[in-house]
Amino acid sequence: MFCTWLALSTSLIVNPVSAAVDHNDPRQTLNVIYPKPEREYELDNWYPLELLKLALKYSGQAYTLQSSIKMVQSRSLKELEHGELVNVVWSMTSIEREQLFKPIRIPIYKGLYGWRLLLTTEDKLSLFTAVKMPSELKKLYFIQGHDWPDTVILSDNGFQVSTSTSYDSLFNMLVKGRGDAFPRSILEVDWELKQLDASDHITTVPNVVFNYPAAIYFFVNSQRDDLHNAIKIGLEKAHQNGEFDKLFNRHFAEIIASAKLQEKMIIKLENTHLPHLTPINNSALWFTPEKSIQFHKSL
């Protein structure tokens, strides 16, 4: 799956006495450096970066913000662990990551990556449009990446999964009939469909959506309480004054509307791999569809 992430650092400050800086002194300027991603983004309109700026704005502390060199997520996480080139990232949470780093437990995408539309081929649509109960889907095969968290979640919930180690090959598997559907986040589907060849006849299932809790957080180096507290305070204030939701809706309201969740059977899946401190019960932090939608438990 596409993973989205961000990072910050203090070690690149050009200052001969930087090693003596007291990071816990609120009078100190936070020097924030995030890892520049490999893909080219319009950085002035990049949601995670905009949200980070918003959090820092409301943190009450002076700060500077700049990007590092381009780096993939795996490298940014390694650099975060050392705390030298970067000191904050955004990434999907996991038990391991929460042991290595300090998470700010406010889901920056409000759980949207856990809302999964199903891609399938036009000739297999009838397999899904006839479904009345979630248990009927357990006769089908769902395509996922070999080492993706989604693969384990689907298997844990009793679904059959076909996997591959190559992202591009997952769509080929779907076209060649080596699986019946490919669950994708509602944030990914539109872009992916535009990249596909029309002759592949891949489309979205109109009547079914999977949902499980999934949180993408800002993470900071385990020793940086100052950054952790600043971002946490800023995000909390942005939630309280409505600026978080305003930014979220500007980026995602149209995507959510186009998903037409109110027309679909929502199949709730358990995610037993979430860290136990995930704020699942704080409804203000998560996207929820309109109350008229009927929820179904996976059987």
ROPA-687115 format. One record per residue (C-alpha): x, y, z; residue number from 1; residue in one letter. Coordinates in pm, whole numbers, padded with zeros to 5 digits. Example, Ala and Ser with C-alpha at 12.3 -4.5 7.8 and 13.67 -1.06 7.14 Angstrom:
<x:01230; y:-00450; z:00780; n:1; res:A>
<x:01367; y:-00106; z:00714; n:2; res:S>
end
This chain:
<x:00000; y:00000; z:00000; n:1; res:M>
<x:00107; y:00358; z:-00039; n:2; res:F>
<x:00251; y:00466; z:00270; n:3; res:C>
<x:00261; y:00834; z:00358; n:4; res:T>
<x:00527; y:00978; z:00599; n:5; res:W>
<x:00720; y:01282; z:00730; n:6; res:L>
<x:01027; y:01362; z:00940; n:7; res:A>
<x:01200; y:01640; z:01141; n:8; res:L>
<x:01563; y:01696; z:01269; n:9; res:S>
<x:01786; y:01923; z:01473; n:10; res:T>
<x:02130; y:01785; z:01396; n:11; res:S>
<x:02178; y:01985; z:01075; n:12; res:L>
<x:02174; y:02321; z:01249; n:13; res:I>
<x:02481; y:02521; z:01151; n:14; res:V>
<x:02579; y:02614; z:01505; n:15; res:N>
<x:02911; y:02531; z:01672; n:16; res:P>
<x:02743; y:02489; z:02010; n:17; res:V>
<x:02439; y:02295; z:01889; n:18; res:S>
<x:02536; y:01994; z:02099; n:19; res:A>
<x:02477; y:02203; z:02410; n:20; res:A>
<x:02122; y:02306; z:02319; n:21; res:V>
<x:01867; y:02222; z:02587; n:22; res:D>
<x:01579; y:02069; z:02391; n:23; res:H>
<x:01350; y:02094; z:02692; n:24; res:N>
<x:01391; y:02472; z:02718; n:25; res:D>
<x:01063; y:02620; z:02579; n:26; res:P>
<x:01256; y:02932; z:02476; n:27; res:R>
<x:01458; y:02736; z:02221; n:28; res:Q>
<x:01358; y:02746; z:01855; n:29; res:T>
<x:01248; y:02407; z:01723; n:30; res:L>
<x:01456; y:02335; z:01413; n:31; res:N>
<x:01237; y:02097; z:01219; n:32; res:V>
<x:01360; y:01899; z:00918; n:33; res:I>
<x:01144; y:01646; z:00734; n:34; res:Y>
<x:01277; y:01393; z:00482; n:35; res:P>
<x:01198; y:01493; z:00128; n:36; res:K>
<x:01013; y:01207; z:-00047; n:37; res:P>
<x:01133; y:01049; z:-00369; n:38; res:E>
<x:00813; y:01137; z:-00552; n:39; res:R>
<x:00760; y:01500; z:-00650; n:40; res:E>
<x:00479; y:01664; z:-00459; n:41; res:Y>
<x:00337; y:02014; z:-00463; n:42; res:E>
<x:00482; y:02084; z:-00121; n:43; res:L>
<x:00261; y:02388; z:-00061; n:44; res:D>
<x:-00045; y:02165; z:-00096; n:45; res:N>
<x:00082; y:01839; z:00057; n:46; res:W>
<x:-00157; y:01741; z:00334; n:47; res:Y>
<x:00084; y:01591; z:00592; n:48; res:P>
<x:00320; y:01885; z:00554; n:49; res:L>
<x:00035; y:02134; z:00582; n:50; res:E>
<x:-00085; y:01958; z:00896; n:51; res:L>
<x:00263; y:01962; z:01046; n:52; res:L>
<x:00289; y:02335; z:00980; n:53; res:K>
<x:-00051; y:02382; z:01142; n:54; res:L>
<x:00055; y:02187; z:01451; n:55; res:A>
<x:00378; y:02383; z:01484; n:56; res:L>
<x:00189; y:02709; z:01440; n:57; res:K>
<x:-00038; y:02626; z:01734; n:58; res:Y>
<x:00240; y:02476; z:01946; n:59; res:S>
<x:00326; y:02810; z:02098; n:60; res:G>
<x:00695; y:02767; z:02016; n:61; res:Q>
<x:00919; y:02932; z:01761; n:62; res:A>
<x:01029; y:02693; z:01488; n:63; res:Y>
<x:01202; y:02658; z:01155; n:64; res:T>
<x:01098; y:02398; z:00897; n:65; res:L>
<x:01289; y:02260; z:00602; n:66; res:Q>
<x:01333; y:01938; z:00407; n:67; res:S>
<x:01629; y:01703; z:00409; n:68; res:S>
<x:01765; y:01527; z:00105; n:69; res:I>
<x:01532; y:01288; z:-00076; n:70; res:K>
<x:01492; y:00957; z:00101; n:71; res:M>
<x:01262; y:00656; z:00103; n:72; res:V>
<x:01052; y:00580; z:00410; n:73; res:Q>
<x:01274; y:00295; z:00527; n:74; res:S>
<x:01573; y:00526; z:00540; n:75; res:R>
<x:01378; y:00803; z:00712; n:76; res:S>
<x:01282; y:00562; z:00989; n:77; res:L>
<x:01643; y:00453; z:01033; n:78; res:K>
<x:01754; y:00815; z:01050; n:79; res:E>
<x:01480; y:00887; z:01301; n:80; res:L>
<x:01611; y:00612; z:01524; n:81; res:E>
<x:01955; y:00773; z:01525; n:82; res:H>
<x:01807; y:01121; z:01562; n:83; res:G>
<x:02074; y:01286; z:01350; n:84; res:E>
<x:01939; y:01364; z:01002; n:85; res:L>
<x:01569; y:01355; z:01086; n:86; res:V>
<x:01375; y:01357; z:01411; n:87; res:N>
<x:01010; y:01327; z:01312; n:88; res:V>
<x:00830; y:01113; z:01054; n:89; res:V>
<x:00476; y:01026; z:00966; n:90; res:W>
<x:00398; y:00660; z:00919; n:91; res:S>
<x:00148; y:00385; z:00990; n:92; res:M>
<x:00168; y:00288; z:01355; n:93; res:T>
<x:00274; y:-00053; z:01478; n:94; res:S>
<x:00378; y:-00208; z:01807; n:95; res:I>
<x:00742; y:-00209; z:01696; n:96; res:E>
<x:00740; y:00156; z:01586; n:97; res:R>
<x:00584; y:00269; z:01911; n:98; res:E>
<x:00864; y:00091; z:02096; n:99; res:Q>
<x:01136; y:00261; z:01890; n:100; res:L>
<x:00989; y:00610; z:01865; n:101; res:F>
<x:00755; y:00848; z:02047; n:102; res:K>
<x:00417; y:00860; z:01869; n:103; res:P>
<x:00180; y:01154; z:01879; n:104; res:I>
<x:-00137; y:00944; z:01904; n:105; res:R>
<x:-00361; y:01163; z:01690; n:106; res:I>
<x:-00438; y:00988; z:01357; n:107; res:P>
<x:-00346; y:01247; z:01096; n:108; res:I>
<x:-00571; y:01089; z:00828; n:109; res:Y>
<x:-00848; y:01013; z:01080; n:110; res:K>
<x:-00830; y:00645; z:00983; n:111; res:G>
<x:-00905; y:00690; z:00612; n:112; res:L>
<x:-00642; y:00435; z:00513; n:113; res:Y>
<x:-00852; y:00173; z:00688; n:114; res:G>
<x:-01146; y:00235; z:00453; n:115; res:W>
<x:-01090; y:-00012; z:00167; n:116; res:R>
<x:-01277; y:-00013; z:-00162; n:117; res:L>
<x:-01251; y:-00330; z:-00368; n:118; res:L>
<x:-01098; y:-00326; z:-00714; n:119; res:L>
<x:-01211; y:-00608; z:-00939; n:120; res:T>
<x:-01252; y:-00684; z:-01308; n:121; res:T>
<x:-01579; y:-00613; z:-01483; n:122; res:E>
<x:-01641; y:-00983; z:-01549; n:123; res:D>
<x:-01632; y:-01055; z:-01174; n:124; res:K>
<x:-01863; y:-00779; z:-01055; n:125; res:L>
<x:-02151; y:-01023; z:-01023; n:126; res:S>
<x:-01959; y:-01212; z:-00752; n:127; res:L>
<x:-01996; y:-00904; z:-00532; n:128; res:F>
<x:-02323; y:-00744; z:-00635; n:129; res:T>
<x:-02506; y:-01062; z:-00532; n:130; res:A>
<x:-02354; y:-01061; z:-00181; n:131; res:V>
<x:-02604; y:-01031; z:00104; n:132; res:K>
<x:-02388; y:-01131; z:00401; n:133; res:M>
<x:-02018; y:-01068; z:00474; n:134; res:P>
<x:-01956; y:-01441; z:00519; n:135; res:S>
<x:-02023; y:-01496; z:00147; n:136; res:E>
<x:-01703; y:-01304; z:00065; n:137; res:L>
<x:-01492; y:-01563; z:00244; n:138; res:K>
<x:-01530; y:-01792; z:-00055; n:139; res:K>
<x:-01335; y:-01542; z:-00267; n:140; res:L>
<x:-00965; y:-01453; z:-00290; n:141; res:Y>
<x:-00833; y:-01107; z:-00208; n:142; res:F>
<x:-00504; y:-00978; z:-00348; n:143; res:I>
<x:-00246; y:-00805; z:-00125; n:144; res:Q>
<x:00126; y:-00741; z:-00095; n:145; res:G>
<x:00322; y:-01023; z:00065; n:146; res:H>
<x:00442; y:-00824; z:00366; n:147; res:D>
<x:00161; y:-00569; z:00397; n:148; res:W>
<x:-00023; y:-00532; z:00730; n:149; res:P>
<x:-00349; y:-00563; z:00537; n:150; res:D>
<x:-00259; y:-00920; z:00441; n:151; res:T>
<x:-00246; y:-01028; z:00804; n:152; res:V>
<x:-00562; y:-00835; z:00892; n:153; res:I>
<x:-00761; y:-01003; z:00615; n:154; res:L>
<x:-00628; y:-01347; z:00709; n:155; res:S>
<x:-00702; y:-01290; z:01078; n:156; res:D>
<x:-01062; y:-01211; z:00984; n:157; res:N>
<x:-01102; y:-01536; z:00791; n:158; res:G>
<x:-01053; y:-01413; z:00434; n:159; res:F>
<x:-00847; y:-01594; z:00172; n:160; res:Q>
<x:-00551; y:-01391; z:00045; n:161; res:V>
<x:-00331; y:-01422; z:-00266; n:162; res:S>
<x:-00004; y:-01230; z:-00243; n:163; res:T>
<x:00291; y:-01101; z:-00443; n:164; res:S>
<x:00609; y:-00916; z:-00350; n:165; res:T>
<x:00575; y:-00670; z:-00642; n:166; res:S>
<x:00321; y:-00386; z:-00634; n:167; res:Y>
<x:00276; y:-00378; z:-01013; n:168; res:D>
<x:00221; y:-00752; z:-01028; n:169; res:S>
<x:-00078; y:-00723; z:-00794; n:170; res:L>
<x:-00282; y:-00560; z:-01071; n:171; res:F>
<x:-00162; y:-00824; z:-01318; n:172; res:N>
<x:-00283; y:-01091; z:-01077; n:173; res:M>
<x:-00625; y:-00929; z:-01078; n:174; res:L>
<x:-00640; y:-00909; z:-01458; n:175; res:V>
<x:-00524; y:-01271; z:-01497; n:176; res:K>
<x:-00784; y:-01401; z:-01251; n:177; res:G>
<x:-00541; y:-01504; z:-00977; n:178; res:R>
<x:-00763; y:-01326; z:-00728; n:179; res:G>
<x:-01113; y:-01184; z:-00718; n:180; res:D>
<x:-01058; y:-00838; z:-00568; n:181; res:A>
<x:-00781; y:-00603; z:-00460; n:182; res:F>
<x:-00879; y:-00393; z:-00153; n:183; res:P>
<x:-00737; y:-00037; z:-00175; n:184; res:R>
<x:-00771; y:00269; z:00045; n:185; res:S>
<x:-01026; y:00526; z:-00067; n:186; res:I>
<x:-00729; y:00767; z:-00081; n:187; res:L>
<x:-00555; y:00548; z:-00340; n:188; res:E>
<x:-00827; y:00413; z:-00570; n:189; res:V>
<x:-00892; y:00711; z:-00798; n:190; res:D>
<x:-00525; y:00772; z:-00870; n:191; res:W>
<x:-00456; y:00404; z:-00932; n:192; res:E>
<x:-00748; y:00364; z:-01171; n:193; res:L>
<x:-00616; y:00656; z:-01376; n:194; res:K>
<x:-00280; y:00480; z:-01414; n:195; res:Q>
<x:-00430; y:00155; z:-01541; n:196; res:L>
<x:-00491; y:00060; z:-01902; n:197; res:D>
<x:-00860; y:00077; z:-01993; n:198; res:A>
<x:-00822; y:-00260; z:-02164; n:199; res:S>
<x:-00767; y:-00419; z:-01823; n:200; res:D>
<x:-01135; y:-00352; z:-01743; n:201; res:H>
<x:-01064; y:-00294; z:-01372; n:202; res:I>
<x:-01335; y:-00118; z:-01175; n:203; res:T>
<x:-01456; y:-00071; z:-00817; n:204; res:T>
<x:-01713; y:-00291; z:-00648; n:205; res:V>
<x:-02017; y:-00062; z:-00600; n:206; res:P>
<x:-02177; y:-00227; z:-00298; n:207; res:N>
<x:-01902; y:-00340; z:-00055; n:208; res:V>
<x:-01633; y:-00163; z:00149; n:209; res:V>
<x:-01401; y:-00303; z:00416; n:210; res:F>
<x:-01315; y:-00101; z:00725; n:211; res:N>
<x:-01065; y:-00160; z:01001; n:212; res:Y>
<x:-00889; y:00082; z:01241; n:213; res:P>
<x:-00560; y:00209; z:01097; n:214; res:A>
<x:-00364; y:00504; z:01232; n:215; res:A>
<x:-00092; y:00712; z:01070; n:216; res:I>
<x:00087; y:00926; z:01327; n:217; res:Y>
<x:00367; y:01175; z:01351; n:218; res:F>
<x:00658; y:00998; z:01523; n:219; res:F>
<x:00958; y:01169; z:01681; n:220; res:V>
<x:01292; y:01043; z:01807; n:221; res:N>
<x:01250; y:00874; z:02145; n:222; res:S>
<x:01467; y:01138; z:02316; n:223; res:Q>
<x:01283; y:01440; z:02178; n:224; res:R>
<x:01015; y:01519; z:02431; n:225; res:D>
<x:01021; y:01881; z:02315; n:226; res:D>
<x:00913; y:01797; z:01960; n:227; res:L>
<x:00663; y:01543; z:02082; n:228; res:H>
<x:00499; y:01791; z:02319; n:229; res:N>
<x:00498; y:02075; z:02065; n:230; res:A>
<x:00333; y:01871; z:01790; n:231; res:I>
<x:00087; y:01712; z:02033; n:232; res:K>
<x:-00017; y:02049; z:02177; n:233; res:I>
<x:-00052; y:02197; z:01829; n:234; res:G>
<x:-00264; y:01911; z:01694; n:235; res:L>
<x:-00489; y:01919; z:01999; n:236; res:E>
<x:-00546; y:02293; z:01958; n:237; res:K>
<x:-00615; y:02248; z:01587; n:238; res:A>
<x:-00878; y:01986; z:01673; n:239; res:H>
<x:-01035; y:02212; z:01933; n:240; res:Q>
<x:-01057; y:02522; z:01715; n:241; res:N>
<x:-01176; y:02335; z:01404; n:242; res:G>
<x:-00869; y:02402; z:01190; n:243; res:E>
<x:-00777; y:02031; z:01174; n:244; res:F>
<x:-01115; y:01936; z:01030; n:245; res:D>
<x:-01110; y:02236; z:00797; n:246; res:K>
<x:-00780; y:02122; z:00646; n:247; res:L>
<x:-00889; y:01757; z:00641; n:248; res:F>
<x:-01213; y:01840; z:00459; n:249; res:N>
<x:-01038; y:02063; z:00206; n:250; res:R>
<x:-00819; y:01771; z:00103; n:251; res:H>
<x:-01053; y:01474; z:00140; n:252; res:F>
<x:-01422; y:01574; z:00139; n:253; res:A>
<x:-01450; y:01523; z:-00236; n:254; res:E>
<x:-01274; y:01186; z:-00221; n:255; res:I>
<x:-01501; y:01068; z:00059; n:256; res:I>
<x:-01811; y:01182; z:-00128; n:257; res:A>
<x:-01703; y:01002; z:-00447; n:258; res:S>
<x:-01661; y:00676; z:-00251; n:259; res:A>
<x:-02039; y:00674; z:-00189; n:260; res:K>
<x:-02002; y:00485; z:00138; n:261; res:L>
<x:-02371; y:00538; z:00215; n:262; res:Q>
<x:-02453; y:00304; z:-00074; n:263; res:E>
<x:-02228; y:00020; z:00041; n:264; res:K>
<x:-02231; y:-00271; z:00283; n:265; res:M>
<x:-01961; y:-00179; z:00534; n:266; res:I>
<x:-01778; y:-00484; z:00661; n:267; res:I>
<x:-01598; y:-00412; z:00986; n:268; res:K>
<x:-01274; y:-00604; z:01036; n:269; res:L>
<x:-01081; y:-00644; z:01359; n:270; res:E>
<x:-00722; y:-00522; z:01370; n:271; res:N>
<x:-00564; y:-00703; z:01663; n:272; res:T>
<x:-00218; y:-00570; z:01574; n:273; res:H>
<x:-00283; y:-00213; z:01682; n:274; res:L>
<x:-00084; y:-00097; z:01986; n:275; res:P>
<x:-00305; y:-00107; z:02294; n:276; res:H>
<x:-00279; y:00271; z:02349; n:277; res:L>
<x:-00440; y:00351; z:02012; n:278; res:T>
<x:-00725; y:00598; z:02092; n:279; res:P>
<x:-00993; y:00385; z:01928; n:280; res:I>
<x:-01269; y:00509; z:02158; n:281; res:N>
<x:-01208; y:00880; z:02094; n:282; res:N>
<x:-01455; y:00930; z:01810; n:283; res:S>
<x:-01341; y:01290; z:01752; n:284; res:A>
<x:-01012; y:01160; z:01612; n:285; res:L>
<x:-01162; y:00929; z:01349; n:286; res:W>
<x:-01360; y:00968; z:01031; n:287; res:F>
<x:-01704; y:00812; z:01056; n:288; res:T>
<x:-01960; y:00805; z:00773; n:289; res:P>
<x:-02314; y:00930; z:00808; n:290; res:E>
<x:-02522; y:00760; z:01074; n:291; res:K>
<x:-02763; y:00626; z:00814; n:292; res:S>
<x:-02503; y:00374; z:00699; n:293; res:I>
<x:-02562; y:00019; z:00822; n:294; res:Q>
<x:-02258; y:-00161; z:00960; n:295; res:F>
<x:-02200; y:-00534; z:00928; n:296; res:H>
<x:-01971; y:-00751; z:01134; n:297; res:K>
<x:-01744; y:-00992; z:00954; n:298; res:S>
<x:-01855; y:-01347; z:01036; n:299; res:L>
end
